[in-house]
Amino acid sequence: MNQYSPKPCKLCRKFFLQEPGLTYEYCTNIVPGETEKTCRDVGATVSFQSKIKNNPIWSIYQRAYKKYRARMTKGTMTGDEFGDWVVEAEKLRDKALKKRIKDVDLEEYERKMNPV
């Protein structure tokens, strides 16, 4: 237990031991009312969905990602083309996230995310 610090889980509020050097917000206990899902699994999903809902840059990126992923799944886009798009889209997203939201032209950002 040396160098471990107790931390409350953001989901179930039970304390868990934080390993040195790691920054988890959720424990590995089973979520109350579930049989398999852990707080860490559910918490990560909730956190990601919140990020998409509250940030237009993430929202545009996620919509475009799903669109291009569907194209790859249907076979209208190759895996290599999708992979190339993902790399470019992540660069655009990260560049936009570094700026303040009010300084980003969202229409231009959306056009760049959906070149085809």
Biopython code that builds the backbone (N, CA, C, O; Angstrom):
import numpy as np
from Bio.PDB.StructureBuilder import StructureBuilder

atoms = [
    (1, "MET", "N", (0.810, -1.198, 0.000)),
    (1, "MET", "CA", (0.000, 0.000, 0.000)),
    (1, "MET", "C", (0.856, 1.267, 0.000)),
    (1, "MET", "O", (0.329, 2.370, -0.137)),
    (2, "ASN", "N", (2.158, 1.115, 0.151)),
    (2, "ASN", "CA", (3.045, 2.262, 0.205)),
    (2, "ASN", "C", (2.972, 3.057, -1.106)),
    (2, "ASN", "O", (3.030, 2.472, -2.188)),
    (3, "GLN", "N", (2.849, 4.355, -1.013)),
    (3, "GLN", "CA", (2.783, 5.304, -2.127)),
    (3, "GLN", "C", (1.461, 5.264, -2.891)),
    (3, "GLN", "O", (1.325, 5.966, -3.894)),
    (4, "TYR", "N", (0.493, 4.479, -2.461)),
    (4, "TYR", "CA", (-0.821, 4.476, -3.082)),
    (4, "TYR", "C", (-1.668, 5.496, -2.332)),
    (4, "TYR", "O", (-1.554, 5.626, -1.113)),
    (5, "SER", "N", (-2.514, 6.216, -3.054)),
    (5, "SER", "CA", (-3.353, 7.204, -2.373)),
    (5, "SER", "C", (-4.825, 6.853, -2.563)),
    (5, "SER", "O", (-5.235, 6.506, -3.670)),
    (6, "PRO", "N", (-5.628, 6.938, -1.504)),
    (6, "PRO", "CA", (-7.060, 6.655, -1.644)),
    (6, "PRO", "C", (-7.747, 7.788, -2.406)),
    (6, "PRO", "O", (-7.428, 8.964, -2.233)),
    (7, "LYS", "N", (-8.689, 7.400, -3.245)),
    (7, "LYS", "CA", (-9.383, 8.379, -4.067)),
    (7, "LYS", "C", (-10.836, 7.924, -4.228)),
    (7, "LYS", "O", (-11.079, 6.732, -4.419)),
    (8, "PRO", "N", (-11.809, 8.841, -4.156)),
    (8, "PRO", "CA", (-13.203, 8.430, -4.347)),
    (8, "PRO", "C", (-13.536, 8.283, -5.829)),
    (8, "PRO", "O", (-13.150, 9.117, -6.648)),
    (9, "CYS", "N", (-14.243, 7.235, -6.156)),
    (9, "CYS", "CA", (-14.703, 7.007, -7.529)),
    (9, "CYS", "C", (-15.774, 8.047, -7.862)),
    (9, "CYS", "O", (-16.663, 8.299, -7.048)),
    (10, "LYS", "N", (-15.699, 8.649, -9.045)),
    (10, "LYS", "CA", (-16.673, 9.669, -9.434)),
    (10, "LYS", "C", (-18.049, 9.074, -9.719)),
    (10, "LYS", "O", (-19.038, 9.806, -9.763)),
    (11, "LEU", "N", (-18.125, 7.766, -9.914)),
    (11, "LEU", "CA", (-19.398, 7.143, -10.245)),
    (11, "LEU", "C", (-20.082, 6.529, -9.024)),
    (11, "LEU", "O", (-21.227, 6.866, -8.719)),
    (12, "CYS", "N", (-19.395, 5.640, -8.331)),
    (12, "CYS", "CA", (-20.018, 4.941, -7.201)),
    (12, "CYS", "C", (-19.669, 5.565, -5.845)),
    (12, "CYS", "O", (-20.248, 5.191, -4.825)),
    (13, "ARG", "N", (-18.741, 6.498, -5.831)),
    (13, "ARG", "CA", (-18.312, 7.236, -4.632)),
    (13, "ARG", "C", (-17.543, 6.383, -3.612)),
    (13, "ARG", "O", (-17.221, 6.876, -2.531)),
    (14, "LYS", "N", (-17.246, 5.123, -3.929)),
    (14, "LYS", "CA", (-16.437, 4.300, -3.041)),
    (14, "LYS", "C", (-14.968, 4.670, -3.242)),
    (14, "LYS", "O", (-14.567, 5.090, -4.327)),
    (15, "PHE", "N", (-14.182, 4.511, -2.198)),
    (15, "PHE", "CA", (-12.768, 4.816, -2.310)),
    (15, "PHE", "C", (-12.023, 3.647, -2.944)),
    (15, "PHE", "O", (-12.362, 2.484, -2.720)),
    (16, "PHE", "N", (-11.010, 3.969, -3.734)),
    (16, "PHE", "CA", (-10.125, 2.959, -4.300)),
    (16, "PHE", "C", (-8.700, 3.485, -4.202)),
    (16, "PHE", "O", (-8.479, 4.679, -3.999)),
    (17, "LEU", "N", (-7.741, 2.586, -4.348)),
    (17, "LEU", "CA", (-6.339, 2.997, -4.245)),
    (17, "LEU", "C", (-5.807, 3.404, -5.613)),
    (17, "LEU", "O", (-5.823, 2.630, -6.570)),
    (18, "GLN", "N", (-5.336, 4.643, -5.670)),
    (18, "GLN", "CA", (-4.756, 5.190, -6.896)),
    (18, "GLN", "C", (-3.308, 4.734, -6.985)),
    (18, "GLN", "O", (-2.515, 4.993, -6.079)),
    (19, "GLU", "N", (-2.965, 4.060, -8.067)),
    (19, "GLU", "CA", (-1.589, 3.603, -8.247)),
    (19, "GLU", "C", (-0.689, 4.800, -8.525)),
    (19, "GLU", "O", (-1.121, 5.758, -9.166)),
    (20, "PRO", "N", (0.533, 4.762, -8.059)),
    (20, "PRO", "CA", (1.458, 5.876, -8.296)),
    (20, "PRO", "C", (1.663, 6.131, -9.787)),
    (20, "PRO", "O", (1.919, 5.202, -10.553)),
    (21, "GLY", "N", (1.550, 7.388, -10.192)),
    (21, "GLY", "CA", (1.771, 7.762, -11.583)),
    (21, "GLY", "C", (0.549, 7.665, -12.471)),
    (21, "GLY", "O", (0.607, 8.090, -13.625)),
    (22, "LEU", "N", (-0.553, 7.125, -11.980)),
    (22, "LEU", "CA", (-1.768, 6.995, -12.782)),
    (22, "LEU", "C", (-2.822, 7.986, -12.289)),
    (22, "LEU", "O", (-2.800, 8.394, -11.129)),
    (23, "THR", "N", (-3.726, 8.362, -13.157)),
    (23, "THR", "CA", (-4.748, 9.343, -12.774)),
    (23, "THR", "C", (-6.142, 8.866, -13.179)),
    (23, "THR", "O", (-6.793, 9.508, -14.003)),
    (24, "TYR", "N", (-6.594, 7.790, -12.633)),
    (24, "TYR", "CA", (-7.933, 7.287, -12.895)),
    (24, "TYR", "C", (-8.950, 8.064, -12.070)),
    (24, "TYR", "O", (-8.675, 8.439, -10.930)),
    (25, "GLU", "N", (-10.110, 8.300, -12.639)),
    (25, "GLU", "CA", (-11.196, 8.956, -11.923)),
    (25, "GLU", "C", (-12.228, 7.944, -11.424)),
    (25, "GLU", "O", (-13.064, 8.256, -10.576)),
    (26, "TYR", "N", (-12.154, 6.713, -11.973)),
    (26, "TYR", "CA", (-13.150, 5.689, -11.684)),
    (26, "TYR", "C", (-12.474, 4.406, -11.216)),
    (26, "TYR", "O", (-11.360, 4.090, -11.634)),
    (27, "CYS", "N", (-13.163, 3.670, -10.340)),
    (27, "CYS", "CA", (-12.612, 2.419, -9.808)),
    (27, "CYS", "C", (-12.920, 1.252, -10.751)),
    (27, "CYS", "O", (-13.545, 1.432, -11.797)),
    (28, "THR", "N", (-12.474, 0.063, -10.368)),
    (28, "THR", "CA", (-12.721, -1.126, -11.186)),
    (28, "THR", "C", (-13.824, -1.997, -10.580)),
    (28, "THR", "O", (-13.962, -3.162, -10.953)),
    (29, "ASN", "N", (-14.605, -1.449, -9.654)),
    (29, "ASN", "CA", (-15.732, -2.187, -9.094)),
    (29, "ASN", "C", (-16.856, -2.267, -10.120)),
    (29, "ASN", "O", (-16.956, -1.431, -11.018)),
    (30, "ILE", "N", (-17.701, -3.287, -9.971)),
    (30, "ILE", "CA", (-18.865, -3.422, -10.840)),
    (30, "ILE", "C", (-19.856, -2.302, -10.504)),
    (30, "ILE", "O", (-20.101, -2.009, -9.334)),
    (31, "VAL", "N", (-20.415, -1.687, -11.536)),
    (31, "VAL", "CA", (-21.370, -0.596, -11.351)),
    (31, "VAL", "C", (-22.614, -1.134, -10.636)),
    (31, "VAL", "O", (-23.116, -2.199, -10.995)),
    (32, "PRO", "N", (-23.111, -0.417, -9.641)),
    (32, "PRO", "CA", (-24.340, -0.854, -8.964)),
    (32, "PRO", "C", (-25.480, -1.040, -9.974)),
    (32, "PRO", "O", (-25.767, -0.146, -10.770)),
    (33, "GLY", "N", (-26.114, -2.194, -9.932)),
    (33, "GLY", "CA", (-27.210, -2.491, -10.847)),
    (33, "GLY", "C", (-26.763, -3.189, -12.124)),
    (33, "GLY", "O", (-27.600, -3.561, -12.946)),
    (34, "GLU", "N", (-25.473, -3.371, -12.304)),
    (34, "GLU", "CA", (-24.928, -4.051, -13.482)),
    (34, "GLU", "C", (-24.356, -5.401, -13.061)),
    (34, "GLU", "O", (-24.197, -5.674, -11.871)),
    (35, "THR", "N", (-24.047, -6.247, -14.054)),
    (35, "THR", "CA", (-23.443, -7.536, -13.741)),
    (35, "THR", "C", (-22.015, -7.647, -14.256)),
    (35, "THR", "O", (-21.234, -8.444, -13.737)),
    (36, "GLU", "N", (-21.660, -6.858, -15.274)),
    (36, "GLU", "CA", (-20.331, -6.981, -15.859)),
    (36, "GLU", "C", (-19.573, -5.664, -15.973)),
    (36, "GLU", "O", (-18.350, -5.655, -15.834)),
    (37, "LYS", "N", (-20.257, -4.558, -16.220)),
    (37, "LYS", "CA", (-19.590, -3.289, -16.496)),
    (37, "LYS", "C", (-18.993, -2.683, -15.235)),
    (37, "LYS", "O", (-19.625, -2.642, -14.179)),
    (38, "THR", "N", (-17.751, -2.210, -15.377)),
    (38, "THR", "CA", (-17.089, -1.582, -14.238)),
    (38, "THR", "C", (-17.317, -0.067, -14.276)),
    (38, "THR", "O", (-17.707, 0.492, -15.301)),
    (39, "CYS", "N", (-17.069, 0.568, -13.154)),
    (39, "CYS", "CA", (-17.178, 2.030, -13.083)),
    (39, "CYS", "C", (-16.252, 2.674, -14.106)),
    (39, "CYS", "O", (-16.607, 3.676, -14.727)),
    (40, "ARG", "N", (-15.077, 2.106, -14.280)),
    (40, "ARG", "CA", (-14.113, 2.664, -15.225)),
    (40, "ARG", "C", (-14.642, 2.601, -16.660)),
    (40, "ARG", "O", (-14.462, 3.546, -17.429)),
    (41, "ASP", "N", (-15.294, 1.488, -17.025)),
    (41, "ASP", "CA", (-15.870, 1.359, -18.366)),
    (41, "ASP", "C", (-16.996, 2.364, -18.583)),
    (41, "ASP", "O", (-17.011, 3.095, -19.574)),
    (42, "VAL", "N", (-17.925, 2.390, -17.656)),
    (42, "VAL", "CA", (-19.088, 3.262, -17.770)),
    (42, "VAL", "C", (-18.668, 4.727, -17.659)),
    (42, "VAL", "O", (-19.155, 5.573, -18.408)),
    (43, "GLY", "N", (-17.778, 5.019, -16.738)),
    (43, "GLY", "CA", (-17.324, 6.388, -16.530)),
    (43, "GLY", "C", (-16.625, 6.958, -17.753)),
    (43, "GLY", "O", (-16.823, 8.123, -18.098)),
    (44, "ALA", "N", (-15.814, 6.149, -18.405)),
    (44, "ALA", "CA", (-15.119, 6.607, -19.606)),
    (44, "ALA", "C", (-16.116, 6.943, -20.710)),
    (44, "ALA", "O", (-15.953, 7.942, -21.411)),
    (45, "THR", "N", (-17.134, 6.123, -20.866)),
    (45, "THR", "CA", (-18.154, 6.374, -21.879)),
    (45, "THR", "C", (-18.931, 7.642, -21.571)),
    (45, "THR", "O", (-19.164, 8.463, -22.459)),
    (46, "VAL", "N", (-19.329, 7.805, -20.329)),
    (46, "VAL", "CA", (-20.076, 8.996, -19.921)),
    (46, "VAL", "C", (-19.231, 10.245, -20.126)),
    (46, "VAL", "O", (-19.728, 11.261, -20.610)),
    (47, "SER", "N", (-17.979, 10.173, -19.765)),
    (47, "SER", "CA", (-17.071, 11.302, -19.917)),
    (47, "SER", "C", (-16.897, 11.675, -21.388)),
    (47, "SER", "O", (-16.915, 12.857, -21.733)),
    (48, "PHE", "N", (-16.730, 10.682, -22.252)),
    (48, "PHE", "CA", (-16.562, 10.930, -23.686)),
    (48, "PHE", "C", (-17.827, 11.530, -24.281)),
    (48, "PHE", "O", (-17.754, 12.481, -25.059)),
    (49, "GLN", "N", (-18.993, 10.981, -23.922)),
    (49, "GLN", "CA", (-20.259, 11.511, -24.444)),
    (49, "GLN", "C", (-20.472, 12.954, -23.997)),
    (49, "GLN", "O", (-20.993, 13.771, -24.757)),
    (50, "SER", "N", (-20.076, 13.265, -22.781)),
    (50, "SER", "CA", (-20.198, 14.629, -22.274)),
    (50, "SER", "C", (-19.295, 15.578, -23.063)),
    (50, "SER", "O", (-19.681, 16.705, -23.374)),
    (51, "LYS", "N", (-18.097, 15.110, -23.378)),
    (51, "LYS", "CA", (-17.164, 15.923, -24.155)),
    (51, "LYS", "C", (-17.737, 16.217, -25.535)),
    (51, "LYS", "O", (-17.630, 17.343, -26.020)),
    (52, "ILE", "N", (-18.341, 15.222, -26.171)),
    (52, "ILE", "CA", (-18.935, 15.407, -27.493)),
    (52, "ILE", "C", (-20.119, 16.362, -27.423)),
    (52, "ILE", "O", (-20.283, 17.216, -28.295)),
    (53, "LYS", "N", (-20.931, 16.224, -26.403)),
    (53, "LYS", "CA", (-22.130, 17.058, -26.259)),
    (53, "LYS", "C", (-21.783, 18.521, -25.992)),
    (53, "LYS", "O", (-22.474, 19.415, -26.479)),
    (54, "ASN", "N", (-20.730, 18.775, -25.229)),
    (54, "ASN", "CA", (-20.421, 20.132, -24.782)),
    (54, "ASN", "C", (-19.376, 20.860, -25.620)),
    (54, "ASN", "O", (-19.109, 22.035, -25.366)),
    (55, "ASN", "N", (-18.781, 20.204, -26.604)),
    (55, "ASN", "CA", (-17.734, 20.839, -27.399)),
    (55, "ASN", "C", (-18.049, 20.646, -28.884)),
    (55, "ASN", "O", (-18.037, 19.511, -29.362)),
    (56, "PRO", "N", (-18.329, 21.722, -29.626)),
    (56, "PRO", "CA", (-18.691, 21.578, -31.035)),
    (56, "PRO", "C", (-17.565, 20.991, -31.890)),
    (56, "PRO", "O", (-17.837, 20.338, -32.897)),
    (57, "ILE", "N", (-16.328, 21.210, -31.512)),
    (57, "ILE", "CA", (-15.209, 20.650, -32.282)),
    (57, "ILE", "C", (-15.227, 19.124, -32.188)),
    (57, "ILE", "O", (-15.075, 18.435, -33.197)),
    (58, "TRP", "N", (-15.412, 18.598, -30.978)),
    (58, "TRP", "CA", (-15.499, 17.145, -30.800)),
    (58, "TRP", "C", (-16.746, 16.587, -31.479)),
    (58, "TRP", "O", (-16.709, 15.495, -32.045)),
    (59, "SER", "N", (-17.837, 17.323, -31.425)),
    (59, "SER", "CA", (-19.087, 16.872, -32.046)),
    (59, "SER", "C", (-18.932, 16.722, -33.558)),
    (59, "SER", "O", (-19.346, 15.713, -34.130)),
    (60, "ILE", "N", (-18.339, 17.720, -34.200)),
    (60, "ILE", "CA", (-18.115, 17.671, -35.650)),
    (60, "ILE", "C", (-17.174, 16.522, -35.991)),
    (60, "ILE", "O", (-17.418, 15.782, -36.944)),
    (61, "TYR", "N", (-16.110, 16.369, -35.224)),
    (61, "TYR", "CA", (-15.161, 15.282, -35.468)),
    (61, "TYR", "C", (-15.850, 13.922, -35.361)),
    (61, "TYR", "O", (-15.651, 13.056, -36.213)),
    (62, "GLN", "N", (-16.655, 13.734, -34.323)),
    (62, "GLN", "CA", (-17.300, 12.439, -34.099)),
    (62, "GLN", "C", (-18.296, 12.108, -35.203)),
    (62, "GLN", "O", (-18.372, 10.962, -35.647)),
    (63, "ARG", "N", (-19.065, 13.109, -35.651)),
    (63, "ARG", "CA", (-20.004, 12.888, -36.762)),
    (63, "ARG", "C", (-19.261, 12.471, -38.026)),
    (63, "ARG", "O", (-19.663, 11.532, -38.712)),
    (64, "ALA", "N", (-18.170, 13.181, -38.328)),
    (64, "ALA", "CA", (-17.385, 12.860, -39.520)),
    (64, "ALA", "C", (-16.746, 11.475, -39.386)),
    (64, "ALA", "O", (-16.719, 10.709, -40.349)),
    (65, "TYR", "N", (-16.233, 11.152, -38.194)),
    (65, "TYR", "CA", (-15.612, 9.847, -37.976)),
    (65, "TYR", "C", (-16.612, 8.729, -38.243)),
    (65, "TYR", "O", (-16.296, 7.757, -38.929)),
    (66, "LYS", "N", (-17.812, 8.868, -37.702)),
    (66, "LYS", "CA", (-18.835, 7.834, -37.910)),
    (66, "LYS", "C", (-19.199, 7.705, -39.387)),
    (66, "LYS", "O", (-19.413, 6.600, -39.885)),
    (67, "LYS", "N", (-19.269, 8.831, -40.078)),
    (67, "LYS", "CA", (-19.608, 8.831, -41.500)),
    (67, "LYS", "C", (-18.554, 8.076, -42.310)),
    (67, "LYS", "O", (-18.891, 7.225, -43.134)),
    (68, "TYR", "N", (-17.286, 8.387, -42.076)),
    (68, "TYR", "CA", (-16.210, 7.740, -42.828)),
    (68, "TYR", "C", (-16.008, 6.287, -42.402)),
    (68, "TYR", "O", (-15.643, 5.446, -43.224)),
    (69, "ARG", "N", (-16.237, 5.995, -41.152)),
    (69, "ARG", "CA", (-16.150, 4.607, -40.676)),
    (69, "ARG", "C", (-17.225, 3.755, -41.357)),
    (69, "ARG", "O", (-16.974, 2.609, -41.731)),
    (70, "ALA", "N", (-18.416, 4.323, -41.514)),
    (70, "ALA", "CA", (-19.494, 3.608, -42.203)),
    (70, "ALA", "C", (-19.136, 3.363, -43.666)),
    (70, "ALA", "O", (-19.434, 2.299, -44.210)),
    (71, "ARG", "N", (-18.507, 4.332, -44.295)),
    (71, "ARG", "CA", (-18.075, 4.149, -45.688)),
    (71, "ARG", "C", (-17.082, 2.999, -45.801)),
    (71, "ARG", "O", (-17.157, 2.193, -46.728)),
    (72, "MET", "N", (-16.144, 2.928, -44.846)),
    (72, "MET", "CA", (-15.171, 1.855, -44.876)),
    (72, "MET", "C", (-15.867, 0.505, -44.650)),
    (72, "MET", "O", (-15.557, -0.480, -45.321)),
    (73, "THR", "N", (-16.799, 0.472, -43.709)),
    (73, "THR", "CA", (-17.520, -0.772, -43.423)),
    (73, "THR", "C", (-18.323, -1.244, -44.629)),
    (73, "THR", "O", (-18.390, -2.444, -44.899)),
    (74, "LYS", "N", (-18.934, -0.305, -45.359)),
    (74, "LYS", "CA", (-19.731, -0.652, -46.544)),
    (74, "LYS", "C", (-18.871, -1.002, -47.745)),
    (74, "LYS", "O", (-19.360, -1.590, -48.710)),
    (75, "GLY", "N", (-17.598, -0.648, -47.693)),
    (75, "GLY", "CA", (-16.704, -0.968, -48.792)),
    (75, "GLY", "C", (-16.550, 0.136, -49.817)),
    (75, "GLY", "O", (-15.890, -0.073, -50.835)),
    (76, "THR", "N", (-17.136, 1.307, -49.591)),
    (76, "THR", "CA", (-16.985, 2.416, -50.537)),
    (76, "THR", "C", (-15.707, 3.202, -50.280)),
    (76, "THR", "O", (-15.372, 4.117, -51.032)),
    (77, "MET", "N", (-14.993, 2.842, -49.216)),
    (77, "MET", "CA", (-13.719, 3.464, -48.881)),
    (77, "MET", "C", (-12.809, 2.363, -48.357)),
    (77, "MET", "O", (-13.246, 1.509, -47.585)),
    (78, "THR", "N", (-11.554, 2.378, -48.769)),
    (78, "THR", "CA", (-10.635, 1.334, -48.309)),
    (78, "THR", "C", (-10.155, 1.640, -46.893)),
    (78, "THR", "O", (-10.283, 2.763, -46.406)),
    (79, "GLY", "N", (-9.607, 0.632, -46.254)),
    (79, "GLY", "CA", (-9.064, 0.806, -44.920)),
    (79, "GLY", "C", (-7.905, 1.790, -44.899)),
    (79, "GLY", "O", (-7.746, 2.553, -43.946)),
    (80, "ASP", "N", (-7.086, 1.771, -45.964)),
    (80, "ASP", "CA", (-5.965, 2.711, -46.048)),
    (80, "ASP", "C", (-6.459, 4.144, -46.206)),
    (80, "ASP", "O", (-5.922, 5.062, -45.586)),
    (81, "GLU", "N", (-7.481, 4.335, -47.032)),
    (81, "GLU", "CA", (-8.051, 5.682, -47.206)),
    (81, "GLU", "C", (-8.636, 6.184, -45.886)),
    (81, "GLU", "O", (-8.468, 7.347, -45.520)),
    (82, "PHE", "N", (-9.320, 5.294, -45.183)),
    (82, "PHE", "CA", (-9.893, 5.664, -43.889)),
    (82, "PHE", "C", (-8.788, 6.011, -42.893)),
    (82, "PHE", "O", (-8.887, 6.996, -42.163)),
    (83, "GLY", "N", (-7.748, 5.202, -42.871)),
    (83, "GLY", "CA", (-6.626, 5.459, -41.980)),
    (83, "GLY", "C", (-5.973, 6.802, -42.263)),
    (83, "GLY", "O", (-5.629, 7.539, -41.338)),
    (84, "ASP", "N", (-5.801, 7.121, -43.546)),
    (84, "ASP", "CA", (-5.229, 8.420, -43.923)),
    (84, "ASP", "C", (-6.145, 9.555, -43.478)),
    (84, "ASP", "O", (-5.682, 10.582, -42.979)),
    (85, "TRP", "N", (-7.456, 9.357, -43.665)),
    (85, "TRP", "CA", (-8.414, 10.395, -43.255)),
    (85, "TRP", "C", (-8.347, 10.602, -41.738)),
    (85, "TRP", "O", (-8.360, 11.739, -41.268)),
    (86, "VAL", "N", (-8.276, 9.521, -40.982)),
    (86, "VAL", "CA", (-8.235, 9.624, -39.515)),
    (86, "VAL", "C", (-7.026, 10.437, -39.070)),
    (86, "VAL", "O", (-7.146, 11.299, -38.200)),
    (87, "VAL", "N", (-5.868, 10.171, -39.655)),
    (87, "VAL", "CA", (-4.658, 10.904, -39.278)),
    (87, "VAL", "C", (-4.841, 12.400, -39.532)),
    (87, "VAL", "O", (-4.530, 13.220, -38.668)),
    (88, "GLU", "N", (-5.339, 12.753, -40.704)),
    (88, "GLU", "CA", (-5.547, 14.168, -41.038)),
    (88, "GLU", "C", (-6.627, 14.798, -40.161)),
    (88, "GLU", "O", (-6.481, 15.932, -39.704)),
    (89, "ALA", "N", (-7.703, 14.062, -39.930)),
    (89, "ALA", "CA", (-8.808, 14.589, -39.117)),
    (89, "ALA", "C", (-8.359, 14.825, -37.679)),
    (89, "ALA", "O", (-8.759, 15.815, -37.067)),
    (90, "GLU", "N", (-7.540, 13.940, -37.132)),
    (90, "GLU", "CA", (-7.038, 14.125, -35.769)),
    (90, "GLU", "C", (-6.138, 15.352, -35.687)),
    (90, "GLU", "O", (-6.172, 16.081, -34.696)),
    (91, "LYS", "N", (-5.336, 15.584, -36.720)),
    (91, "LYS", "CA", (-4.492, 16.781, -36.747)),
    (91, "LYS", "C", (-5.348, 18.046, -36.760)),
    (91, "LYS", "O", (-5.080, 18.997, -36.025)),
    (92, "LEU", "N", (-6.394, 18.045, -37.614)),
    (92, "LEU", "CA", (-7.298, 19.197, -37.671)),
    (92, "LEU", "C", (-7.993, 19.416, -36.332)),
    (92, "LEU", "O", (-8.083, 20.544, -35.847)),
    (93, "ARG", "N", (-8.484, 18.329, -35.740)),
    (93, "ARG", "CA", (-9.181, 18.418, -34.456)),
    (93, "ARG", "C", (-8.264, 18.970, -33.371)),
    (93, "ARG", "O", (-8.643, 19.876, -32.629)),
    (94, "ASP", "N", (-7.063, 18.422, -33.285)),
    (94, "ASP", "CA", (-6.125, 18.860, -32.247)),
    (94, "ASP", "C", (-5.719, 20.325, -32.438)),
    (94, "ASP", "O", (-5.571, 21.070, -31.469)),
    (95, "LYS", "N", (-5.541, 20.723, -33.695)),
    (95, "LYS", "CA", (-5.194, 22.113, -33.984)),
    (95, "LYS", "C", (-6.336, 23.043, -33.566)),
    (95, "LYS", "O", (-6.097, 24.107, -32.995)),
    (96, "ALA", "N", (-7.570, 22.639, -33.851)),
    (96, "ALA", "CA", (-8.735, 23.447, -33.474)),
    (96, "ALA", "C", (-8.914, 23.488, -31.960)),
    (96, "ALA", "O", (-9.310, 24.517, -31.413)),
    (97, "LEU", "N", (-8.628, 22.384, -31.280)),
    (97, "LEU", "CA", (-8.783, 22.334, -29.830)),
    (97, "LEU", "C", (-7.774, 23.223, -29.103)),
    (97, "LEU", "O", (-8.032, 23.682, -27.990)),
    (98, "LYS", "N", (-6.632, 23.459, -29.736)),
    (98, "LYS", "CA", (-5.622, 24.323, -29.118)),
    (98, "LYS", "C", (-6.073, 25.777, -29.089)),
    (98, "LYS", "O", (-5.625, 26.560, -28.252)),
    (99, "LYS", "N", (-6.968, 26.133, -30.016)),
    (99, "LYS", "CA", (-7.486, 27.501, -30.052)),
    (99, "LYS", "C", (-8.681, 27.607, -29.111)),
    (99, "LYS", "O", (-9.228, 26.598, -28.667)),
    (100, "ARG", "N", (-9.071, 28.822, -28.819)),
    (100, "ARG", "CA", (-10.309, 29.024, -28.065)),
    (100, "ARG", "C", (-11.484, 28.787, -29.003)),
    (100, "ARG", "O", (-11.386, 29.064, -30.198)),
    (101, "ILE", "N", (-12.592, 28.280, -28.477)),
    (101, "ILE", "CA", (-13.760, 27.935, -29.293)),
    (101, "ILE", "C", (-14.206, 29.123, -30.143)),
    (101, "ILE", "O", (-14.536, 28.952, -31.317)),
    (102, "LYS", "N", (-14.221, 30.325, -29.564)),
    (102, "LYS", "CA", (-14.712, 31.478, -30.311)),
    (102, "LYS", "C", (-13.765, 31.883, -31.439)),
    (102, "LYS", "O", (-14.163, 32.632, -32.331)),
    (103, "ASP", "N", (-12.511, 31.399, -31.419)),
    (103, "ASP", "CA", (-11.550, 31.714, -32.470)),
    (103, "ASP", "C", (-11.564, 30.705, -33.612)),
    (103, "ASP", "O", (-10.841, 30.879, -34.593)),
    (104, "VAL", "N", (-12.372, 29.655, -33.501)),
    (104, "VAL", "CA", (-12.428, 28.609, -34.527)),
    (104, "VAL", "C", (-13.618, 28.862, -35.441)),
    (104, "VAL", "O", (-14.742, 29.048, -34.975)),
    (105, "ASP", "N", (-13.362, 28.869, -36.751)),
    (105, "ASP", "CA", (-14.433, 28.967, -37.735)),
    (105, "ASP", "C", (-15.008, 27.558, -37.908)),
    (105, "ASP", "O", (-14.442, 26.732, -38.624)),
    (106, "LEU", "N", (-16.133, 27.294, -37.248)),
    (106, "LEU", "CA", (-16.690, 25.933, -37.229)),
    (106, "LEU", "C", (-17.139, 25.465, -38.602)),
    (106, "LEU", "O", (-17.044, 24.277, -38.908)),
    (107, "GLU", "N", (-17.629, 26.383, -39.439)),
    (107, "GLU", "CA", (-18.050, 25.983, -40.783)),
    (107, "GLU", "C", (-16.850, 25.536, -41.615)),
    (107, "GLU", "O", (-16.918, 24.530, -42.322)),
    (108, "GLU", "N", (-15.757, 26.281, -41.528)),
    (108, "GLU", "CA", (-14.530, 25.913, -42.240)),
    (108, "GLU", "C", (-13.976, 24.591, -41.700)),
    (108, "GLU", "O", (-13.532, 23.737, -42.467)),
    (109, "TYR", "N", (-14.005, 24.434, -40.393)),
    (109, "TYR", "CA", (-13.542, 23.201, -39.756)),
    (109, "TYR", "C", (-14.365, 22.006, -40.244)),
    (109, "TYR", "O", (-13.815, 20.947, -40.544)),
    (110, "GLU", "N", (-15.671, 22.183, -40.321)),
    (110, "GLU", "CA", (-16.541, 21.091, -40.788)),
    (110, "GLU", "C", (-16.272, 20.769, -42.252)),
    (110, "GLU", "O", (-16.286, 19.597, -42.630)),
    (111, "ARG", "N", (-16.028, 21.768, -43.078)),
    (111, "ARG", "CA", (-15.701, 21.530, -44.493)),
    (111, "ARG", "C", (-14.408, 20.733, -44.612)),
    (111, "ARG", "O", (-14.309, 19.828, -45.441)),
    (112, "LYS", "N", (-13.420, 21.061, -43.792)),
    (112, "LYS", "CA", (-12.143, 20.340, -43.850)),
    (112, "LYS", "C", (-12.292, 18.914, -43.354)),
    (112, "LYS", "O", (-11.588, 18.021, -43.826)),
    (113, "MET", "N", (-13.195, 18.684, -42.409)),
    (113, "MET", "CA", (-13.425, 17.329, -41.885)),
    (113, "MET", "C", (-14.107, 16.437, -42.918)),
    (113, "MET", "O", (-13.931, 15.219, -42.907)),
    (114, "ASN", "N", (-14.881, 17.042, -43.804)),
    (114, "ASN", "CA", (-15.654, 16.288, -44.803)),
    (114, "ASN", "C", (-15.240, 16.691, -46.208)),
    (114, "ASN", "O", (-16.029, 17.302, -46.929)),
    (115, "PRO", "N", (-14.005, 16.359, -46.615)),
    (115, "PRO", "CA", (-13.530, 16.806, -47.921)),
    (115, "PRO", "C", (-14.219, 16.115, -49.096)),
    (115, "PRO", "O", (-14.277, 16.679, -50.189)),
    (116, "VAL", "N", (-14.737, 14.915, -48.892)),
    (116, "VAL", "CA", (-15.352, 14.166, -49.995)),
    (116, "VAL", "C", (-16.826, 14.006, -49.750)),
    (116, "VAL", "O", (-17.525, 13.404, -50.565)),
]
sb = StructureBuilder()
sb.init_structure("model")
sb.init_model(0)
sb.init_chain("A")
sb.init_seg("    ")
for serial, (resi, resn, name, xyz) in enumerate(atoms, 1):
    if name == "N":
        sb.init_residue(resn, " ", resi, " ")
    sb.init_atom(name, np.array(xyz, "f"), 0.0, 1.0, " ", f" {name:<3s}", serial, name[0])
structure = sb.get_structure()
